[in-house]
Amino acid sequence: MQYMNEFLTIALVHLVAVASPGPDFAVVVRNSVAYGRRTAMFTSVGIGLAILLHVAYSLVGLSVVIATTPWLFTTFSYAAAAYLLYLAFGALRSGPVKQNEVVNSESKTSQISVKRAVWMGFLTNGLNPKATLFFLSLFTAIISIETPFSVKLGYGIYLAIATGLWFCFLSYLLSTSKVAELIGKKGYWLDRAMGVLLVGLAAKLVLG
């Protein structure tokens, strides 16, 4: 129970962030429409695995900054706050998806291999520098210095599993074009909610 508040905060921020439309959402929608539910599910697994990569960067970076150069940690906190505000600005300005941006629902093409589907999800998330910076900022803003490494690792494993399950759930829903179109049109509200949350995190970083 000692770290329950910390965990619940991370889980809430992650839920809002992962539910917001982005590259991961786009590739899952595309693969669901083009290749079917099975391929979209394996793509979702790849996205979940990539989260572990971001978590590793965050944990190692946070540990090094805190242990060696405390002043650099303060500098990074302000830089992270600026980045979070940058993300929030874009999120709060989001609006309804234009008609020509809605994913096309065409007949499914030939299937791709499981390995390719997993790698597609992994690379889409793993090569996104904004995702790396977001997770690093998230860990810096919320996780206490006194939190044991084992607990931080537990947070990371949760984030990976929760991300994979979320996109698997979306893969299930996105098996019909009507649901995909509905989510695409309403997704900007999730983006705006994330913007508000990011502003709060940036304020926490600056005000301590």
Stockholm file with secondary structure:
# STOCKHOLM 1.0

chainA/1-208         MQYMNEFLTIALVHLVAVASPGPDFAVVVRNSVAYGRRTAMFTSVGIGLAILLHVAYSLVGLSVVIATTPWLFTTFSYAAAAYLLYLAFGALRSGPVKQNEVVNSESKTSQISVKRAVWMGFLTNGLNPKATLFFLSLFTAIISIETPFSVKLGYGIYLAIATGLWFCFLSYLLSTSKVAELIGKKGYWLDRAMGVLLVGLAAKLVLG
#=GR chainA/1-208 SS CTTHHHHHHHHHHHHHHHHSCSHHHHHHHHHHHHHCHHHHHHHHHHHHHHHHHHHHHHHHHHHHHHHHCHHHHHHHHHHHHHHHHHHHHHHHTCCCCCGGGSCCCCCCCCCCCHHHHHHHHHHHHHTCHHHHHHHHHHHHHHSCTTSCHHHHHHHHHHHHHHHHHHHHHHHHHTTSHHHHHHHHHHHHHHHHHHHHHHHHHHHHHHHC
#=GC SS_cons         CTTHHHHHHHHHHHHHHHHSCSHHHHHHHHHHHHHCHHHHHHHHHHHHHHHHHHHHHHHHHHHHHHHHCHHHHHHHHHHHHHHHHHHHHHHHTCCCCCGGGSCCCCCCCCCCCHHHHHHHHHHHHHTCHHHHHHHHHHHHHHSCTTSCHHHHHHHHHHHHHHHHHHHHHHHHHTTSHHHHHHHHHHHHHHHHHHHHHHHHHHHHHHHC
//
